[in-house]
Every structure is written in C-alpha cells, then in structure tokens.
Amino acid sequence: MNKRLLKKAKEIGEVLSKSKFVRCVSHNDADGLSAASIGCNSLIRENIPFHLSILENLNPDSVNEIIEEVNQRKNNAPENSSKGCADEETVVFFDMGSGQPSIIKKLEKTTVIIDHHPPLYKDEVADYHLNPHHFGVDGSSEISASGMSYIVAREMSRDNIDLAGQAIAGAIGDMQHRPFKGLNLEILNEGREKGYIEAKKGLKFYGTLKESLFESTEPYIKKISGNKIGVEKILDKISLNGESKYWELGEEKKRRLTNIIVLLLVEQGSDFNAISEIVGDICLLDKEVVSTASHLASLINACGKSKEYGLALSILLRKNRYLEDAEELQKDFKGSILKELKNLEEKIVDRKNIKYFVADNSSVKGSVAGISTSYLWPDKPMLGLVKKNNHINISARGNDSLIQRGLDLSSAMSESADKVGGRGGGHDIASGARIPSHALYEFIKAIDAKVGDQLGEEN
C-alpha cells in the first residue's frame, strides 16, 4: 500500500487508540455506514467509548447540534486539559468533511476526517485529515471511505483485517467494483489471503432465481424486473427451475442465464460497459451475517436510505437476530425502486445534455437515476429531484461511457449549485446538490450547459 497514506493512517489510529471518548459522525449511504461500522468495531475492540450519529449530508443545519454538544463538553472540561491531549474527546467524520472546511473549523475538539471525496483543503482545518487524493490515489474509483476507515483500523490492530469484507461492501455501495482496482483490490486481496473473503466470477444473484430476477435492479431488465409473468416466461424459455439458486447451477445453465440477460439488455439499449459488468467478482464473506459483499451492500443501502441506521449498524456489528428485519426492509426498498422505474419514462424531462425527473420517493431518487442511465437511457446523465419545503434535493448519476467522454458530475453539480445559492459535489459518476426551490430553472440551465461543455457538445 501507499507508504505515505499508511503513515497518516497509523498516526490517526494512534490518536483514536489514546482517546478516552470518540464522537463519530458518518454519511447515511452504504459506504458511509460501512466506514462508521469499521471505525466503531475497532473502537469496541479497544474498549473506547463512542457516540455515533448518521447524517444525510453535512451542512450547517444538520451538524450545528453536534457542534454545540461537542463544544459544550469542551467548555465543561477541566481547566488543565488542552486541545489534542489524550484525555480529551476526539471527533471523527467518516465519508464527509473534506469538502466542508467552514463547518469543520467550528469544532473546538481534536478533529479527524476520514473521507474520499475531492478535498478542498489538506491539514489546516481538521487536525488529522486522511483523504486518498492527498496521496495521488483516485477516491472516485480506487478507494472508498470504508476502505480508508479499514486502513486506519488495520493500523490500529491487525486483528481488524477481518473487517475487510465490510470495506469491500462499502466500495460496492459506491460503485467502485467494476472492476475492483487500486487500494480496493489490495484490500480484497488481503481479505482473501487471510481467508475472510473468497472471490468468484458470476452474476450478482443471492436469492432464488425467481426472486433474484424479479427484484433485479443491477441490472434492470425491462421485461423481467418487477414482472412476475416475465420472470416465469424467461425461466421456462431457458429451462431453469425458479427455486434454484445461482450458485447451485452448473456452468452450462449459468451461461444460458447470462446470455439471455445480456441479449435483453442489448435489445433495450443499455450502456455497453454496464452490460459487460453484469458478470463480475462475487465476494463471498466468511465473517458477516450474509454470504456475499453485494448482498451486504444492498442490505445496508436499503437501511440507510430508509433511515433505519440502527438496523444497518446492527447488521454490520454482526447481530444475526436483526437479519430478517433488514431483509424485509430491503425487499420494500427494491419494491419502491421498481415502482418508480415503472412510471419513469412519462416523467422524464429531456434537455440537450441531461435528463431529469421529479421523484415520488426521495429515498430512491439516486438509485433510480443510476439505474436509468446505466440500463435505460445511457446517452445522458440523469438527475433525480425531490422538492422539500423551500429547497430541492438533487441526485445526479452518469455511467462509465460518459465519464470516458469527459463527464465530471462533481464539478458540474458544484459549480451549477453555487451559481444559484446552493451547494453540490461528490464524484465524477455520482453527485448531489441542494438548491433553493425558486432557482430550479436557472440550475437546470446551468448544469445542462456545463455538462455540454464537458462532453464537447455545442450549446
């Protein structure tokens, strides 16, 4: 691994190990929840008390209460304590903080950032700032926040290598598995060497064939996903038992199933890269409550988007008794995605360089946008909008083909939101923004032009 990055991770691990109390804050998606779990697992093993909060985004409204709480504890601390000493509290932000210096600098405690988003500063705001971009590593494709959290945990103790599967699940949640590369691949290989992960090639199906095809959103197959009759017809056509599981099939039957899915995706005009990635690394997990990393990522994502953060953390803390509840929540969440996709075509507004829609369900807008631009309309990035009070939350998604042409949704969303008095950012392939409701027309005009510039289109 990158030696300079490891040195910084070790430094942060030592700070956490010496802390008497750690205040943890993390993002609510699969990567953020996995990053928080890895951090909390490592603290539990060191017998260090902590308090964790999960946030949808890091903005002044959402974090002010935490800042006041933390700063109040500092003001009530003994007079001889000083910032950074071991008997004080440490505040750790997972999967957020690198792009919000104005918020981070309000904290009057030792502050640690463990993030992978493009940073706006290095070390001058947070006391300890671990971000792959500072070490020449691409945080959009080579390492996620859960991977960064894992590196800190393994530097605290090699016993924490058993958490590698959670780091891989977080990477899958942030779509960094097509294929695994860079530090993600190093983490995967380390988990394999220690016997915690086994990697195989195949379709990412983990239930029965009937369930897997009906609930399939990655890939989304127009004539099959959410369509019981379509599922039965396709299984009959290729002579497969719907009650069988994918890993129970022989190689010929696996090939037959894969070929028919590929054919259907080609017919519906899916992105070539998305089609080529439907068969990929399936990471079998030895220590977690479910058997594959993709299943774990899907469970945690559903819990996070449904704001059932305690349930997500229980699964990641390996509490088997909560698995049935999480599985039921995941089924409902996928049902919401399929429902939104079913009626999506009539809701889409098609601009010159982007498409967008107003979502009925705020929790699935990002998932729906990503699925649609990968499997339904891959020629343009897709934006999902939800109006809330006096502002609009926006999730934007691209695909690998658009990235290869120059798309960078992080800068496009950030610059366009800034123009209208909002905030935005994220990654080149997936980004978000929050803007005032009255500014929607101006924002759409700005981002349509910006994306056109990136893709080399005349506006």
VEXDREN-2710 file (C-alpha; in Angstrom, 1 decimal):
% VEXDREN-2710
k/r/px/py/pz
1/MET/0.0/0.0/0.0
2/ASN/0.9/3.7/-0.4
3/LYS/3.6/4.3/2.3
4/ARG/2.7/7.9/2.9
5/LEU/-1.0/7.1/3.2
6/LEU/-0.2/4.3/5.7
7/LYS/1.9/6.6/7.8
8/LYS/-1.0/9.1/8.1
9/ALA/-3.5/6.2/8.8
10/LYS/-1.2/4.9/11.6
11/GLU/-1.0/8.4/13.0
12/ILE/-4.8/8.6/13.2
13/GLY/-5.0/5.1/14.6
14/GLU/-2.7/6.1/17.4
15/VAL/-4.8/9.2/18.1
16/LEU/-8.0/7.1/18.3
17/SER/-6.3/4.5/20.5
18/LYS/-5.3/7.1/23.0
19/SER/-8.7/8.8/23.1
20/LYS/-11.0/8.5/26.2
21/PHE/-14.1/9.2/24.1
22/VAL/-14.7/9.4/20.3
23/ARG/-17.6/11.3/18.8
24/CYS/-18.3/9.7/15.4
25/VAL/-20.3/11.2/12.5
26/SER/-20.9/9.5/9.2
27/HIS/-22.9/9.6/5.9
28/ASN/-26.0/7.5/5.6
29/ASP/-25.2/5.5/2.4
30/ALA/-23.8/2.0/2.3
31/ASP/-20.2/3.4/2.1
32/GLY/-20.6/5.8/5.0
33/LEU/-22.4/3.2/7.2
34/SER/-19.7/0.6/6.4
35/ALA/-17.0/3.2/7.2
36/ALA/-18.6/4.0/10.5
37/SER/-19.1/0.4/11.4
38/ILE/-15.4/-0.4/10.7
39/GLY/-14.4/2.5/12.9
40/CYS/-16.8/1.6/15.7
41/ASN/-15.8/-2.1/15.6
42/SER/-12.2/-1.1/16.1
43/LEU/-13.1/1.2/19.0
44/ILE/-15.2/-1.5/20.7
45/ARG/-12.2/-3.9/20.4
46/GLU/-10.0/-1.2/22.1
47/ASN/-12.7/-0.7/24.8
48/ILE/-13.0/3.0/23.8
49/PRO/-16.5/4.5/24.4
50/PHE/-18.0/6.4/21.4
51/HIS/-21.2/8.0/20.2
52/LEU/-22.2/7.7/16.6
53/SER/-24.6/10.0/14.5
54/ILE/-25.6/9.3/10.9
55/LEU/-26.4/12.2/8.7
56/GLU/-27.9/12.5/5.2
57/ASN/-25.5/15.3/4.4
58/LEU/-23.0/17.6/6.2
59/ASN/-24.5/21.1/6.2
60/PRO/-24.8/23.7/9.0
61/ASP/-28.4/22.8/9.8
62/SER/-27.6/19.1/10.2
63/VAL/-24.4/19.4/12.2
64/ASN/-24.9/22.5/14.4
65/GLU/-26.5/20.5/17.2
66/ILE/-23.4/18.1/17.2
67/ILE/-21.0/21.1/17.2
68/GLU/-22.8/22.7/20.1
69/GLU/-22.8/19.4/22.0
70/VAL/-19.1/18.8/21.4
71/ASN/-18.1/22.3/22.2
72/GLN/-20.1/22.3/25.4
73/ARG/-18.3/19.3/26.6
74/LYS/-15.0/21.1/25.9
75/ASN/-16.1/24.1/27.9
76/ASN/-17.1/21.9/30.8
77/ALA/-13.7/20.1/30.7
78/PRO/-11.1/20.6/33.5
79/GLU/-9.0/23.8/33.1
80/ASN/-5.7/21.9/32.6
81/SER/-6.9/20.0/29.5
82/SER/-5.8/21.2/26.1
83/LYS/-6.8/20.5/22.6
84/GLY/-5.3/17.3/21.3
85/CYS/-4.3/15.8/24.6
86/ALA/-5.2/12.1/25.2
87/ASP/-7.8/12.6/27.9
88/GLU/-9.9/14.7/25.6
89/GLU/-12.6/13.8/23.2
90/THR/-11.8/13.1/19.5
91/VAL/-14.4/13.9/16.8
92/VAL/-14.3/11.7/13.7
93/PHE/-16.1/12.3/10.4
94/PHE/-16.4/9.3/8.0
95/ASP/-17.3/9.8/4.3
96/MET/-17.7/13.5/4.7
97/GLY/-15.8/16.6/5.8
98/SER/-13.2/17.0/3.1
99/GLY/-15.4/19.5/1.2
100/GLN/-16.8/21.4/4.2
101/PRO/-14.0/23.3/5.8
102/SER/-16.3/26.1/7.1
103/ILE/-18.2/23.5/9.1
104/ILE/-15.3/21.5/10.4
105/LYS/-13.4/24.5/11.7
106/LYS/-16.2/25.3/14.1
107/LEU/-15.3/22.3/16.2
108/GLU/-13.2/23.0/19.3
109/LYS/-12.0/19.4/19.8
110/THR/-9.4/17.3/18.1
111/THR/-10.9/16.5/14.7
112/VAL/-10.3/13.7/12.3
113/ILE/-11.6/13.4/8.7
114/ILE/-11.6/10.0/7.0
115/ASP/-13.0/10.7/3.6
116/HIS/-12.5/10.0/-0.1
117/HIS/-14.3/12.9/-1.8
118/PRO/-12.3/15.5/-3.6
119/PRO/-10.8/17.7/-0.8
120/LEU/-11.0/21.5/-0.5
121/TYR/-8.1/21.6/2.0
122/LYS/-5.3/19.4/3.4
123/ASP/-4.5/19.7/7.1
124/GLU/-5.1/23.3/8.0
125/VAL/-8.7/22.8/9.1
126/ALA/-9.1/19.3/10.6
127/ASP/-6.3/18.2/13.0
128/TYR/-5.9/14.9/11.1
129/HIS/-7.2/14.6/7.5
130/LEU/-7.0/11.3/5.7
131/ASN/-8.0/11.6/2.0
132/PRO/-6.7/9.4/-0.8
133/HIS/-6.4/12.4/-3.2
134/HIS/-3.7/13.8/-1.0
135/PHE/-1.6/10.8/-1.9
136/GLY/-2.2/10.6/-5.6
137/VAL/-5.0/7.9/-5.2
138/ASP/-8.3/8.4/-7.0
139/GLY/-11.1/8.4/-4.4
140/SER/-13.8/8.0/-7.0
141/SER/-12.7/4.6/-8.3
142/GLU/-9.8/3.2/-6.3
143/ILE/-10.8/3.5/-2.6
144/SER/-14.0/4.5/-0.8
145/ALA/-14.5/5.9/2.7
146/SER/-15.0/2.4/4.1
147/GLY/-11.7/1.4/2.6
148/MET/-10.0/4.4/4.2
149/SER/-11.6/3.5/7.5
150/TYR/-10.4/-0.1/7.1
151/ILE/-6.8/1.1/6.6
152/VAL/-6.9/3.1/9.8
153/ALA/-8.5/0.1/11.7
154/ARG/-5.8/-2.3/10.4
155/GLU/-3.1/0.1/11.5
156/MET/-4.7/0.1/15.0
157/SER/-4.6/-3.7/15.1
158/ARG/-4.0/-6.4/12.6
159/ASP/-7.0/-8.2/14.2
160/ASN/-9.2/-5.8/12.3
161/ILE/-8.3/-7.3/9.0
162/ASP/-11.4/-9.4/9.5
163/LEU/-13.4/-6.2/8.6
164/ALA/-12.1/-6.3/5.0
165/GLY/-15.5/-7.6/3.8
166/GLN/-17.2/-4.5/5.1
167/ALA/-14.7/-2.3/3.3
168/ILE/-15.5/-4.2/0.1
169/ALA/-19.3/-3.9/0.7
170/GLY/-18.8/-0.1/1.1
171/ALA/-16.8/0.0/-2.2
172/ILE/-19.7/-1.8/-3.9
173/GLY/-22.2/0.6/-2.5
174/ASP/-20.2/3.5/-4.1
175/MET/-20.0/1.6/-7.4
176/GLN/-16.2/1.0/-7.2
177/HIS/-16.3/-2.7/-8.1
178/ARG/-16.5/-2.5/-11.9
179/PRO/-13.8/-3.9/-11.5
180/PHE/-12.0/-3.6/-8.2
181/LYS/-8.7/-1.8/-8.6
182/GLY/-6.1/0.2/-6.7
183/LEU/-6.4/0.1/-3.0
184/ASN/-9.8/-1.6/-3.2
185/LEU/-8.1/-4.5/-4.9
186/GLU/-5.3/-4.6/-2.3
187/ILE/-7.9/-4.8/0.5
188/LEU/-9.8/-7.5/-1.4
189/ASN/-6.6/-9.5/-1.8
190/GLU/-5.6/-9.0/1.8
191/GLY/-9.0/-10.4/2.9
192/ARG/-8.5/-13.3/0.6
193/GLU/-5.1/-14.1/1.9
194/LYS/-6.4/-14.2/5.5
195/GLY/-9.4/-16.4/4.5
196/TYR/-12.1/-13.8/5.2
197/ILE/-13.1/-13.3/1.5
198/GLU/-13.4/-15.7/-1.4
199/ALA/-13.7/-14.2/-4.9
200/LYS/-15.6/-15.9/-7.7
201/LYS/-16.9/-14.7/-11.1
202/GLY/-20.6/-14.7/-11.7
203/LEU/-23.9/-12.9/-11.7
204/LYS/-24.6/-10.9/-8.5
205/PHE/-27.7/-13.0/-7.5
206/TYR/-28.0/-14.3/-4.0
207/GLY/-31.7/-15.4/-3.6
208/THR/-33.6/-18.0/-5.7
209/LEU/-33.6/-17.3/-9.5
210/LYS/-37.2/-16.3/-9.3
211/GLU/-36.6/-13.8/-6.5
212/SER/-33.3/-12.5/-8.0
213/LEU/-34.8/-11.8/-11.4
214/PHE/-37.9/-10.2/-10.1
215/GLU/-36.0/-7.9/-7.7
216/SER/-33.1/-7.3/-10.1
217/THR/-32.2/-3.6/-10.4
218/GLU/-28.5/-4.1/-11.1
219/PRO/-29.1/-4.9/-13.9
220/TYR/-32.5/-3.6/-14.5
221/ILE/-34.2/-5.7/-17.3
222/LYS/-37.3/-4.1/-18.6
223/LYS/-39.2/-7.2/-19.5
224/ILE/-38.2/-9.1/-16.3
225/SER/-37.5/-6.8/-13.3
226/GLY/-40.7/-6.4/-11.3
227/ASN/-42.6/-8.6/-13.7
228/LYS/-43.7/-12.0/-12.3
229/ILE/-45.1/-13.2/-15.7
230/GLY/-41.9/-12.1/-17.5
231/VAL/-39.7/-13.9/-14.9
232/GLU/-41.7/-17.2/-15.4
233/LYS/-41.6/-16.9/-19.2
234/ILE/-37.8/-16.4/-19.3
235/LEU/-37.1/-19.2/-16.9
236/ASP/-39.4/-21.5/-18.9
237/LYS/-37.6/-20.4/-22.1
238/ILE/-34.2/-21.4/-20.8
239/SER/-35.5/-24.4/-18.8
240/LEU/-34.4/-23.3/-15.4
241/ASN/-36.1/-24.0/-12.0
242/GLY/-37.0/-20.7/-10.4
243/GLU/-36.5/-22.1/-6.9
244/SER/-32.8/-22.9/-7.6
245/LYS/-30.1/-20.5/-6.5
246/TYR/-27.5/-19.2/-9.0
247/TRP/-24.5/-20.9/-7.2
248/GLU/-26.3/-24.2/-7.4
249/LEU/-26.4/-24.2/-11.2
250/GLY/-23.9/-26.0/-13.4
251/GLU/-21.7/-23.9/-15.7
252/GLU/-23.9/-24.5/-18.8
253/LYS/-27.0/-23.3/-17.0
254/LYS/-25.2/-20.3/-15.7
255/ARG/-24.0/-19.5/-19.2
256/ARG/-27.6/-19.9/-20.5
257/LEU/-29.0/-17.4/-18.0
258/THR/-26.2/-14.9/-18.5
259/ASN/-26.6/-15.0/-22.3
260/ILE/-30.3/-14.3/-22.2
261/ILE/-29.9/-11.4/-19.8
262/VAL/-27.1/-9.9/-22.0
263/LEU/-29.4/-10.2/-25.0
264/LEU/-32.3/-8.5/-23.3
265/LEU/-30.0/-5.6/-22.1
266/VAL/-28.6/-5.1/-25.6
267/GLU/-32.2/-5.0/-27.0
268/GLN/-33.2/-2.3/-24.5
269/GLY/-30.1/-0.2/-25.4
270/SER/-28.2/-0.5/-22.1
271/ASP/-24.7/1.1/-21.7
272/PHE/-22.1/-1.3/-23.1
273/ASN/-19.9/-1.0/-20.1
274/ALA/-22.9/-1.8/-17.8
275/ILE/-23.7/-4.9/-19.8
276/SER/-20.1/-6.1/-19.7
277/GLU/-20.0/-5.8/-15.9
278/ILE/-23.1/-7.9/-15.1
279/VAL/-20.7/-10.8/-14.6
280/GLY/-18.0/-9.7/-12.1
281/ASP/-16.3/-10.5/-8.9
282/ILE/-18.6/-12.1/-6.3
283/CYS/-17.0/-11.7/-2.9
284/LEU/-18.1/-14.5/-0.6
285/LEU/-17.7/-13.4/3.1
286/ASP/-16.7/-15.6/5.9
287/LYS/-17.4/-13.3/8.9
288/GLU/-20.5/-11.3/8.1
289/VAL/-24.2/-12.2/8.6
290/VAL/-24.8/-12.7/4.8
291/SER/-22.7/-14.6/2.4
292/THR/-21.8/-12.1/-0.2
293/ALA/-20.5/-8.5/-0.2
294/SER/-23.1/-7.4/-2.8
295/HIS/-25.9/-8.7/-0.6
296/LEU/-24.4/-6.9/2.4
297/ALA/-24.1/-3.6/0.4
298/SER/-27.7/-3.9/-0.7
299/LEU/-29.0/-4.5/2.8
300/ILE/-27.0/-1.6/4.3
301/ASN/-28.0/0.7/1.4
302/ALA/-31.7/-0.1/1.9
303/CYS/-31.4/0.5/5.7
304/GLY/-29.6/3.8/5.2
305/LYS/-31.9/5.2/2.6
306/SER/-34.9/4.2/4.8
307/LYS/-33.2/6.0/7.7
308/GLU/-33.0/2.7/9.7
309/TYR/-29.5/3.4/10.8
310/GLY/-29.6/1.3/13.9
311/LEU/-30.7/-1.7/11.9
312/ALA/-27.8/-1.1/9.4
313/LEU/-25.2/-0.9/12.2
314/SER/-26.7/-4.0/13.9
315/ILE/-26.1/-6.0/10.7
316/LEU/-22.6/-4.6/10.3
317/LEU/-21.9/-5.4/14.0
318/ARG/-22.8/-9.0/13.1
319/LYS/-26.1/-9.3/15.1
320/ASN/-27.8/-12.1/13.2
321/ARG/-31.1/-11.6/15.1
322/TYR/-31.7/-8.5/13.1
323/LEU/-31.2/-10.0/9.6
324/GLU/-34.8/-10.9/9.0
325/ASP/-35.9/-7.3/9.6
326/ALA/-33.2/-6.0/7.3
327/GLU/-34.1/-8.4/4.5
328/GLU/-37.8/-7.3/4.8
329/LEU/-36.7/-3.6/4.6
330/GLN/-34.5/-4.4/1.6
331/LYS/-37.4/-6.1/-0.2
332/ASP/-39.6/-3.0/0.4
333/PHE/-36.8/-0.6/-0.8
334/LYS/-36.3/-2.6/-4.0
335/GLY/-40.1/-2.5/-4.5
336/SER/-40.0/1.3/-4.3
337/ILE/-37.2/1.4/-6.8
338/LEU/-39.1/-0.8/-9.2
339/LYS/-42.3/1.2/-8.8
340/GLU/-40.5/4.4/-9.6
341/LEU/-38.8/2.9/-12.6
342/LYS/-42.1/1.5/-14.0
343/ASN/-43.6/5.0/-14.4
344/LEU/-40.3/6.9/-15.1
345/GLU/-40.5/7.3/-18.8
346/GLU/-43.5/9.5/-18.7
347/LYS/-41.9/11.7/-16.0
348/ILE/-38.6/12.4/-17.7
349/VAL/-37.7/15.9/-18.9
350/ASP/-35.2/15.6/-21.8
351/ARG/-32.8/18.5/-22.1
352/LYS/-30.0/18.8/-24.7
353/ASN/-27.2/17.3/-22.5
354/ILE/-29.1/16.0/-19.4
355/LYS/-32.3/14.2/-18.4
356/TYR/-34.1/14.8/-15.1
357/PHE/-37.3/13.7/-13.3
358/VAL/-39.1/14.6/-10.1
359/ALA/-39.2/11.5/-7.9
360/ASP/-42.2/10.4/-5.8
361/ASN/-40.0/8.8/-3.2
362/SER/-37.0/10.8/-2.1
363/SER/-35.1/7.8/-0.7
364/VAL/-34.7/6.1/-4.1
365/LYS/-34.0/9.1/-6.4
366/GLY/-30.3/8.4/-6.6
367/SER/-30.7/4.6/-7.2
368/VAL/-33.3/5.3/-9.9
369/ALA/-31.1/7.9/-11.6
370/GLY/-28.2/5.5/-11.6
371/ILE/-30.2/2.5/-12.9
372/SER/-31.8/4.5/-15.7
373/THR/-28.5/6.0/-17.0
374/SER/-26.9/2.5/-17.0
375/TYR/-29.6/0.4/-18.3
376/LEU/-32.3/2.5/-20.0
377/TRP/-31.1/5.9/-21.3
378/PRO/-27.3/5.8/-21.3
379/ASP/-26.7/8.7/-23.7
380/LYS/-27.0/11.5/-21.0
381/PRO/-26.6/11.8/-17.2
382/MET/-29.8/11.5/-15.2
383/LEU/-30.9/13.8/-12.4
384/GLY/-33.5/12.8/-9.8
385/LEU/-35.2/15.7/-8.0
386/VAL/-37.2/15.9/-4.8
387/LYS/-38.9/19.1/-3.6
388/LYS/-38.8/19.6/0.1
389/ASN/-40.1/22.8/1.8
390/ASN/-38.2/25.7/0.3
391/HIS/-35.4/23.7/-1.3
392/ILE/-34.8/20.9/-3.8
393/ASN/-32.5/17.9/-3.2
394/ILE/-30.9/16.5/-6.4
395/SER/-29.1/13.2/-7.1
396/ALA/-27.1/13.0/-10.4
397/ARG/-25.7/9.9/-12.0
398/GLY/-23.6/9.1/-15.0
399/ASN/-22.1/6.0/-16.5
400/ASP/-18.6/4.8/-17.4
401/SER/-19.1/5.7/-21.1
402/LEU/-20.0/9.3/-20.2
403/ILE/-17.0/9.5/-17.9
404/GLN/-14.7/8.4/-20.7
405/ARG/-16.1/11.3/-22.8
406/GLY/-15.3/13.8/-20.1
407/LEU/-18.3/13.9/-17.7
408/ASP/-17.5/15.1/-14.2
409/LEU/-20.7/15.4/-12.2
410/SER/-18.8/16.6/-9.1
411/SER/-17.7/19.8/-10.7
412/ALA/-20.8/20.2/-12.8
413/MET/-23.1/19.9/-9.7
414/SER/-20.9/22.0/-7.5
415/GLU/-20.5/24.9/-10.0
416/SER/-24.1/24.9/-11.0
417/ALA/-25.4/24.8/-7.5
418/ASP/-23.0/27.6/-6.4
419/LYS/-24.5/29.9/-9.2
420/VAL/-27.9/29.7/-7.7
421/GLY/-27.0/29.9/-4.0
422/GLY/-26.9/26.1/-3.3
423/ARG/-24.3/23.5/-2.5
424/GLY/-23.2/20.5/-4.5
425/GLY/-20.4/17.9/-5.0
426/GLY/-19.5/14.3/-4.9
427/HIS/-17.8/12.1/-7.5
428/ASP/-17.5/12.3/-11.3
429/ILE/-20.0/9.5/-11.8
430/ALA/-22.3/10.3/-8.9
431/SER/-23.0/13.6/-7.2
432/GLY/-25.6/15.5/-5.3
433/ALA/-26.8/19.1/-4.7
434/ARG/-29.3/21.1/-2.6
435/ILE/-30.6/24.3/-4.1
436/PRO/-33.4/26.9/-3.3
437/SER/-36.7/25.9/-4.9
438/HIS/-37.1/29.1/-6.8
439/ALA/-33.7/28.5/-8.5
440/LEU/-34.6/25.2/-10.3
441/TYR/-34.9/26.7/-13.8
442/GLU/-31.5/28.5/-13.5
443/PHE/-29.8/25.4/-12.1
444/ILE/-31.1/23.2/-14.9
445/LYS/-30.0/25.7/-17.5
446/ALA/-26.5/26.0/-15.8
447/ILE/-25.9/22.2/-15.4
448/ASP/-27.1/21.4/-18.9
449/ALA/-24.6/23.9/-20.3
450/LYS/-21.8/22.7/-18.1
451/VAL/-22.3/19.0/-19.0
452/GLY/-22.4/20.0/-22.6
453/ASP/-19.0/21.7/-22.2
454/GLN/-17.6/18.6/-20.6
455/LEU/-19.0/16.3/-23.3
456/GLY/-17.9/18.6/-26.1
457/GLU/-21.4/19.3/-27.2
458/GLU/-22.4/22.7/-28.7
459/ASN/-24.9/24.6/-26.6
END
